[in-house]
Amino acid sequence: MSKQQKKEVEQRRCFGIISHPDAGKTTLTEKFLLFGGAIQLAGAVKARKAARHATSDWMSIERDRGISVTTSVMTFSYRDFFINLLDTPGHQDFSEDTYRVLTAVDSALMVIDSAKGVEAQTEKLMEVCRMRNTPIITFINKMDRDGMAPLDLLSDIEEKLQIECAPLTWPIGAGKGFAGVYNLYKKELQLFTAGGKTRQKDGIVIQDLDDPKLAELIGESKAEELREDIELLEGAANPFEMEHYLSGSQTPVFFGSAINNFGITELLDALVEMAPAPGLRPAESRDVSPLEEDFSGFTFKIQANMDPAHRDRIAFVRICSGKFNRGMKVMHHRIGKEMIISNATMFMAQDRANVEEAWPGDIIGVHNHGTIKIGDTFTIKEPLKFTGIPNFAPEHFRRVMLKDPMKAKQLNKGLTQLAEEGAVQVFRPLTSADNILGAVGVLQFDVTMARLKAEYNVDCIYEAIDYNTARWVECPDNKMLDEFRKANQANLALDGEGQLAYLAPSQWRLGFVQENWPDVVFHKTREYN
Ligand SMILES: Nc1nc2c(ncn2[C@@H]2O[C@H](COP(=O)(O)OP(=O)(O)OP(=O)(O)O)[C@@H](O)[C@H]2O)c(=O)[nH]1
């Protein structure tokens, strides 16, 4: 390991934002980029979302709906750090990519709307974070609006997400009466100005809340309220513990208002001071350190159709160790071939740039023509296979039926490819010749439909089908597995990689079958082969 590598790794932060639609994720992202100097104008992220890939066919789905279908990466710097922010589509029709992107990050930022508390999508994304004990920083946004009481917000997070909250700032009032936040650790007051156009000024140090300066600045009644709150907090809230945060059992909480540029600096400071730099990554044979000399990385997302004429795809590769150099030769272990990465892309806020070099914690885009699938590992030599990049149990299902039966071969080819790219999951029932599509978000079906037609020239009918969820099943006892297969044949299918899955018509039914077959293991996720 070179000195430079150690420095580069320590300066990298790779994180994703989890939130429910409308909590303010895009606004916050934009402010990060503004503060990091990556963009000059507010509105650029939204505009970019709309303009992106305007030429490609199925991307028009994204445009038409005004949402981000695909997860993208934004790179910016703050202080001496290079930050890679992985965006997650926030619309209700989000996709499996949204989940999978969280397997590539080192930490997450959770944005909560102060009026709404924890919402459904945040709960789901949190479940994914929990799989790897991803450290989470919480930002409670929209404090300039009337919302829930701060203590109630903390209890809501603790109860619904089963994570301890440790407030690091505390709001003074809310809505029209929002006066700012008190930083509990720095013992600094940060005064709020509505419509703040630039980053906020440095805080005002107030060591002792009885200091008359406090009342002068925010008025006696607010000062009294703050004193009472802090006293209450001392009994009710948890002190911040770095280890608990890093192990994912505690989340530091900040309050602010993204649209007013308020609370952003504290968050960025927390991201560089507290959030972890790239760490060990588990592979099948061993854990890989980012400080190892040899390059390694894995694919967590594939974006197709940048140019439909060429079946061009970009594989998003998270670098786990070593240094990436342009033109580097790596082993593509799944297919056992060497590959030269000559035109990797780095994703900048407004543009893409060719990468000359990249380090652990960075994401590079590797062009290919369908040779890379989700979960593929690349290294210089050692045959590693990174783990923890799974398929997630679908919650929506469609039966695909060909309009022209002569196109069965193309359909199969298309579905296999789409499944490998993680665009959709394909299940083939044991008792019929149907193709059943499974997705985490229904938008994935629209994308599948558009791509099957554009790239494989197959027109299909997509029929709603009465399944509610799926579980991959395993049983160490072969005899019992046989019995289970016989008894549940009608609900069993093989996925794209031949793994047996139980398709459940309802949660109740799933629970019932699980109870009846206690020795059969039902998995909510499945690792790519
Ligand atoms: N009052 C107030 N509104 C805000 C604040 N931050 C964001 N908003 C508004 O909340 C709405 C949603 O914000 P977005 O940033 O688009 O939310 P999002 O979470 O990215 O939403 P999706 O794109 O659906 O994921 C917009 O109208 C914002 O202007 C804030 O601090 N205060």
The ligand as an ORCA input file, in Angstrom:
! r2SCAN-3c Opt
* xyz 0 1
  N     -40.776     24.108      3.273
  C     -39.781     23.384      2.827
  N     -39.912     22.700      1.683
  C     -38.867     21.976      1.254
  C     -37.658     21.877      1.975
  N     -36.828     21.060      1.309
  C     -37.487     20.660      0.202
  N     -38.722     21.211      0.167
  C     -39.764     21.061     -0.858
  O     -40.296     19.747     -0.789
  C     -40.647     19.293     -2.086
  C     -39.960     17.980     -2.360
  O     -38.571     18.178     -2.404
  P     -37.611     17.313     -3.320
  O     -36.230     17.734     -2.992
  O     -38.037     17.349     -4.717
  O     -37.953     15.909     -2.696
  P     -37.453     14.460     -3.091
  O     -37.384     13.729     -1.807
  O     -36.226     14.547     -3.915
  O     -38.631     13.912     -3.939
  P     -38.548     12.797     -5.077
  O     -37.855     13.460     -6.258
  O     -39.955     12.437     -5.331
  O     -37.735     11.723     -4.475
  C     -40.233     20.384     -3.051
  O     -41.364     21.147     -3.353
  C     -39.216     21.181     -2.271
  O     -39.169     22.516     -2.678
  C     -37.542     22.613      3.198
  O     -36.546     22.624      3.892
  N     -38.648     23.325      3.562
*
